[in-house]
């Protein structure tokens, strides 16, 4: 039975959607202007890769690349242009950005689409706090392009002009969930799922029978912490546990946490930034741990890009970040769903 066609292309619905789509174009023009003004070189990484990324809970679209000899090779659409862009940093580029499509399987909803637009950028030799300043500038640029004064999403608002709140993950868990996160890690950042589960039960939270520390962390973050972030003003959720920052370097003052932050407005996560890890051996260990967990949870694993690890040894110290461009447009226009801000929404597959 054929899947029913989406009616986005009917003249009546397109007429209703068109003002938001034109606003999207104005925001994009503003973003490109900002990048040019700040000396970013816009690059265009290919979507087809040997490895889509090695994060436990990100799922890729897999395909077969057939060579001229007719032999098939496993290939993927990337979940982020990160590997390709870091190879460019290793090659000698210093300030680069990409605005293009990425693909993530098993993701569909008001805030998720299997194909969406990502803005990703890197600064060589600069601290990851520079990325925080970039983010705030882009948020202000986006609302200016729409004529709005605040970011909005489903009745929640955030003022992008106000000074953002910078909150550590440890403090956020204590404030919103009553959980001492550091008590569930040893001095090197190794995690203790039983200790986290015990604290969750003490706060009246349900704990699934089969659980890892990472899964419980995500559960608390999603249910208790994220809904309270970015309300009234933007929140920068900073210093993630090292176990949840596979691509970030550890903080110099505490090995349990890493130079990773996420940007929130109206309870919506907009961007994910890092002080980048450049140690190939440590990166390999983290990738292998992530893939072991993916195998345990989902019965699959992705290959490690050996060229990426080789390039990492040449890569200078840098900070990097990825921002969901569609989500930025959503919040700047007040749209309630991601498909409303995409010129052509991704087709539905299945029931």
C-alpha positions as CSV (number, residue, x, y, z in Angstrom):
1,X,0.0,0.0,0.0
2,X,1.5,3.4,-1.0
3,X,2.3,5.9,1.7
4,X,0.0,8.9,1.7
5,X,1.6,12.0,0.2
6,X,2.3,14.9,2.5
7,X,0.2,18.0,1.5
8,X,3.0,20.5,2.1
9,X,3.1,21.2,-1.7
10,X,-0.5,22.3,-2.0
11,X,-0.7,26.0,-2.9
12,X,-2.8,26.8,0.2
13,X,-0.4,25.2,2.7
14,X,2.7,26.6,0.9
15,X,1.2,30.1,1.1
16,X,0.9,29.7,4.9
17,X,4.4,28.3,5.2
18,X,6.1,30.7,2.9
19,X,6.7,33.6,5.4
20,X,8.6,31.3,7.7
21,X,10.7,29.9,4.8
22,X,11.6,33.4,3.7
23,X,12.6,34.1,7.2
24,X,14.8,31.0,7.1
25,X,16.6,32.4,4.0
26,X,17.2,35.7,5.8
27,X,18.6,33.9,8.8
28,X,20.9,31.9,6.6
29,X,22.1,35.0,4.8
30,X,22.9,36.5,8.2
31,X,24.8,33.4,9.3
32,X,26.8,33.4,6.2
33,X,27.6,37.1,6.7
34,X,28.7,36.5,10.2
35,X,31.0,33.7,9.2
36,X,32.6,35.9,6.4
37,X,32.9,38.9,8.8
38,X,34.8,36.7,11.3
39,X,37.1,35.2,8.7
40,X,35.6,31.7,8.6
41,X,36.3,29.7,5.4
42,X,33.2,28.0,4.3
43,X,33.9,24.4,3.3
44,X,31.7,21.7,1.8
45,X,32.5,18.2,3.2
46,X,31.0,15.2,1.4
47,X,28.1,13.4,3.1
48,X,29.3,9.9,2.1
49,X,31.9,8.5,4.5
50,X,33.6,5.3,5.6
51,X,32.3,6.0,9.2
52,X,29.3,8.1,10.1
53,X,30.6,8.8,13.6
54,X,31.1,6.7,16.7
55,X,28.6,7.9,19.3
56,X,26.5,5.2,21.0
57,X,23.0,6.7,20.5
58,X,23.5,8.2,17.0
59,X,22.2,6.0,14.2
60,X,23.3,6.3,10.6
61,X,21.9,5.6,7.2
62,X,24.0,2.8,5.7
63,X,24.5,2.1,2.1
64,X,26.9,0.2,-0.3
65,X,29.4,2.1,-2.3
66,X,30.1,0.0,-5.5
67,X,33.5,0.6,-7.1
68,X,34.3,0.5,-10.8
69,X,35.3,-3.2,-10.4
70,X,31.7,-3.9,-9.1
71,X,32.9,-4.7,-5.6
72,X,30.7,-3.3,-2.9
73,X,32.0,-1.5,0.2
74,X,30.2,-0.5,3.4
75,X,29.5,3.3,3.5
76,X,27.4,5.7,5.4
77,X,25.8,9.2,5.2
78,X,27.5,11.2,7.9
79,X,25.7,12.2,11.1
80,X,28.0,15.2,11.3
81,X,30.8,16.6,9.1
82,X,33.2,16.5,12.1
83,X,35.7,13.9,10.8
84,X,36.1,15.5,7.5
85,X,36.5,19.0,9.0
86,X,39.0,17.9,11.5
87,X,41.1,16.4,8.7
88,X,41.0,19.9,7.1
89,X,42.3,21.3,10.4
90,X,45.1,18.7,10.3
91,X,45.9,19.8,6.8
92,X,46.5,23.4,7.9
93,X,43.1,25.3,7.9
94,X,42.5,27.4,11.0
95,X,39.0,28.8,11.0
96,X,36.4,26.8,9.0
97,X,32.6,26.3,8.9
98,X,30.1,24.1,7.1
99,X,26.4,24.7,6.5
100,X,24.9,21.6,5.0
101,X,22.8,18.5,5.4
102,X,23.4,15.6,7.8
103,X,21.5,12.4,8.3
104,X,20.4,10.6,11.5
105,X,18.3,7.5,11.5
106,X,15.7,6.6,14.1
107,X,15.0,10.3,14.6
108,X,11.6,11.9,13.8
109,X,9.4,14.3,15.8
110,X,8.7,17.9,16.5
111,X,12.4,18.6,17.1
112,X,14.0,15.8,14.9
113,X,14.1,15.0,11.3
114,X,16.1,12.2,9.6
115,X,17.7,14.8,7.4
116,X,18.4,18.3,8.6
117,X,20.7,21.3,8.2
118,X,23.7,21.6,10.5
119,X,26.0,24.6,11.0
120,X,29.4,23.4,12.2
121,X,32.4,25.5,12.8
122,X,36.0,25.3,14.3
123,X,38.5,27.8,15.8
124,X,42.1,26.7,15.9
125,X,44.1,27.9,18.9
126,X,41.0,29.4,20.7
127,X,39.3,28.3,23.9
128,X,35.8,26.8,23.6
129,X,34.4,29.8,25.4
130,X,34.8,31.7,22.0
131,X,32.2,29.3,20.7
132,X,29.8,30.5,23.4
133,X,30.1,34.1,22.2
134,X,29.6,32.9,18.6
135,X,26.4,31.2,19.6
136,X,24.9,34.2,21.3
137,X,25.7,36.4,18.3
138,X,24.0,34.0,16.0
139,X,20.9,33.8,18.3
140,X,20.6,37.6,18.2
141,X,21.2,37.7,14.5
142,X,18.3,35.2,14.0
143,X,15.7,37.1,15.9
144,X,16.8,40.3,14.2
145,X,16.2,38.6,10.9
146,X,12.6,37.8,11.9
147,X,11.8,41.0,13.7
148,X,11.1,39.1,16.9
149,X,12.4,40.1,20.3
150,X,12.5,36.6,21.9
151,X,13.1,33.0,21.0
152,X,9.8,31.1,21.3
153,X,8.8,27.4,21.4
154,X,5.4,26.1,22.5
155,X,4.7,28.8,25.1
156,X,8.2,29.1,26.4
157,X,10.4,32.1,25.7
158,X,14.1,33.1,26.0
159,X,15.7,36.6,25.6
160,X,18.8,36.2,23.4
161,X,20.0,39.7,24.4
162,X,20.1,38.9,28.1
163,X,23.4,37.5,29.6
164,X,23.2,33.7,29.3
165,X,23.3,31.5,32.4
166,X,26.4,29.3,32.4
167,X,25.6,26.2,34.5
168,X,27.7,23.1,35.0
169,X,26.1,19.7,34.5
170,X,27.0,18.8,38.0
171,X,25.2,21.9,39.4
172,X,22.2,21.3,37.1
173,X,21.8,17.7,38.3
174,X,22.0,18.9,41.9
175,X,19.5,21.8,41.4
176,X,16.9,20.1,39.3
177,X,17.2,16.4,40.2
178,X,18.7,16.4,43.7
179,X,21.5,14.2,42.5
180,X,25.2,14.4,43.4
181,X,26.7,13.4,40.0
182,X,30.3,13.5,41.1
183,X,29.6,10.9,43.8
184,X,28.9,8.4,41.0
185,X,32.3,8.8,39.4
186,X,35.9,8.0,40.6
187,X,38.8,10.4,40.4
188,X,39.5,9.5,36.7
189,X,35.9,9.8,35.7
190,X,35.0,6.1,35.7
191,X,31.3,5.8,36.3
192,X,29.2,3.7,38.8
193,X,25.8,2.9,37.5
194,X,24.6,1.4,40.8
195,X,25.5,4.6,42.7
196,X,23.5,6.7,40.2
197,X,20.6,4.3,40.3
198,X,20.5,4.5,44.2
199,X,20.4,8.3,44.1
200,X,17.6,8.2,41.5
201,X,15.5,5.9,43.6
202,X,16.2,8.2,46.6
203,X,14.6,11.0,44.6
204,X,11.6,8.9,43.7
205,X,12.7,8.3,40.1
206,X,12.1,5.0,38.4
207,X,15.1,3.0,37.3
208,X,14.8,0.4,34.5
209,X,15.9,-3.1,35.3
210,X,18.7,-3.1,32.6
211,X,20.7,0.1,32.8
212,X,24.1,1.6,32.2
213,X,25.4,4.8,33.8
214,X,25.1,6.6,30.5
215,X,21.5,5.5,30.0
216,X,20.6,6.7,33.5
217,X,22.4,10.0,33.0
218,X,20.4,10.6,29.8
219,X,17.2,9.7,31.5
220,X,17.7,12.2,34.3
221,X,19.0,14.9,31.9
222,X,15.9,14.5,29.6
223,X,13.3,14.2,32.3
224,X,14.5,16.5,35.0
225,X,17.2,18.9,33.7
226,X,16.5,19.9,30.1
227,X,12.9,21.1,30.6
228,X,14.3,23.8,33.0
229,X,17.0,25.1,30.8
230,X,16.8,28.3,28.6
231,X,13.7,29.7,30.2
232,X,13.6,33.4,30.2
233,X,17.2,33.6,29.1
234,X,19.7,31.2,27.3
235,X,21.4,28.5,29.3
236,X,24.9,27.2,28.5
237,X,25.1,23.7,30.1
238,X,28.8,23.3,30.6
239,X,31.5,20.8,31.8
240,X,29.9,17.5,30.9
241,X,31.1,14.3,32.6
242,X,34.1,12.9,30.6
243,X,32.1,9.7,30.0
244,X,29.5,11.8,28.0
245,X,32.1,13.7,26.0
246,X,33.8,11.3,23.7
247,X,35.3,13.9,21.4
248,X,36.2,16.6,24.1
249,X,39.4,17.0,26.1
250,X,39.2,16.7,29.9
251,X,39.1,19.9,32.0
252,X,42.5,20.8,33.4
253,X,41.2,21.2,36.9
254,X,39.1,18.0,37.1
255,X,39.6,14.8,35.1
256,X,36.0,13.8,35.8
257,X,34.6,16.4,33.5
258,X,35.3,17.6,30.0
259,X,35.3,20.8,27.9
260,X,31.9,20.2,26.4
261,X,28.8,22.5,26.6
262,X,25.3,22.5,25.1
263,X,23.3,25.6,24.3
264,X,19.6,25.7,25.4
265,X,16.8,28.1,24.7
266,X,13.1,27.5,25.6
267,X,14.0,24.0,26.9
268,X,15.4,23.1,23.4
269,X,19.0,22.0,22.8
270,X,20.4,24.1,20.0
271,X,24.2,23.4,19.9
272,X,26.9,21.1,21.1
273,X,30.4,22.5,21.5
274,X,33.8,21.1,22.6
275,X,37.4,21.9,23.4
276,X,38.5,19.2,21.0
277,X,40.4,16.1,22.0
278,X,43.5,15.7,19.8
279,X,45.1,12.6,21.4
280,X,44.5,9.7,18.9
281,X,45.1,6.9,21.4
282,X,42.6,8.3,23.9
283,X,40.2,9.0,21.1
284,X,40.5,5.4,19.9
285,X,39.7,4.1,23.4
286,X,36.7,6.3,23.7
287,X,35.4,5.3,20.3
288,X,35.8,1.6,21.1
289,X,34.0,2.1,24.4
290,X,31.1,3.9,22.6
291,X,30.9,1.1,20.0
292,X,30.9,-1.6,22.6
293,X,28.0,0.1,24.3
294,X,26.2,0.5,20.9
295,X,26.7,-3.2,20.3
296,X,25.3,-4.0,23.7
297,X,22.2,-1.8,23.3
298,X,21.4,-2.0,19.6
299,X,23.3,-5.0,18.3
300,X,25.4,-2.9,15.8
301,X,28.6,-1.0,15.6
302,X,30.2,1.3,13.1
303,X,33.8,1.2,11.8
304,X,36.4,3.6,13.2
305,X,37.8,6.0,10.6
306,X,41.5,5.2,10.8
307,X,42.4,8.2,8.6
308,X,40.6,10.4,11.1
309,X,42.8,9.0,14.0
310,X,45.9,9.5,11.9
311,X,44.9,13.1,11.1
312,X,44.1,13.7,14.8
313,X,47.8,13.4,15.5
314,X,48.5,16.4,13.3
315,X,45.6,18.5,14.4
316,X,46.4,21.6,16.4
317,X,44.5,22.5,19.6
318,X,41.0,23.8,18.6
319,X,37.4,24.3,19.6
320,X,34.5,23.2,17.6
321,X,30.7,23.2,17.6
322,X,27.6,22.0,15.8
323,X,24.3,23.9,15.8
324,X,21.0,22.7,14.5
325,X,20.1,25.3,11.9
326,X,16.5,24.2,11.6
327,X,16.0,24.5,15.3
328,X,17.4,28.0,15.3
329,X,14.9,28.9,12.6
330,X,12.1,27.3,14.6
331,X,12.8,29.3,17.8
332,X,13.4,32.6,15.9
333,X,10.0,32.2,14.1
334,X,8.1,30.5,16.9
335,X,7.3,27.5,14.7
336,X,6.1,24.4,16.7
337,X,7.6,21.7,14.4
338,X,10.8,21.2,12.5
339,X,9.1,20.3,9.2
340,X,7.4,23.7,9.1
341,X,10.8,25.4,8.7
342,X,12.2,23.1,6.0
343,X,11.5,24.1,2.4
344,X,10.8,20.5,1.5
345,X,10.0,18.3,4.6
346,X,11.6,14.9,4.6
347,X,9.1,12.3,3.3
348,X,7.4,9.9,5.7
349,X,8.4,6.3,5.5
350,X,6.1,3.6,6.8
351,X,3.0,4.0,8.9
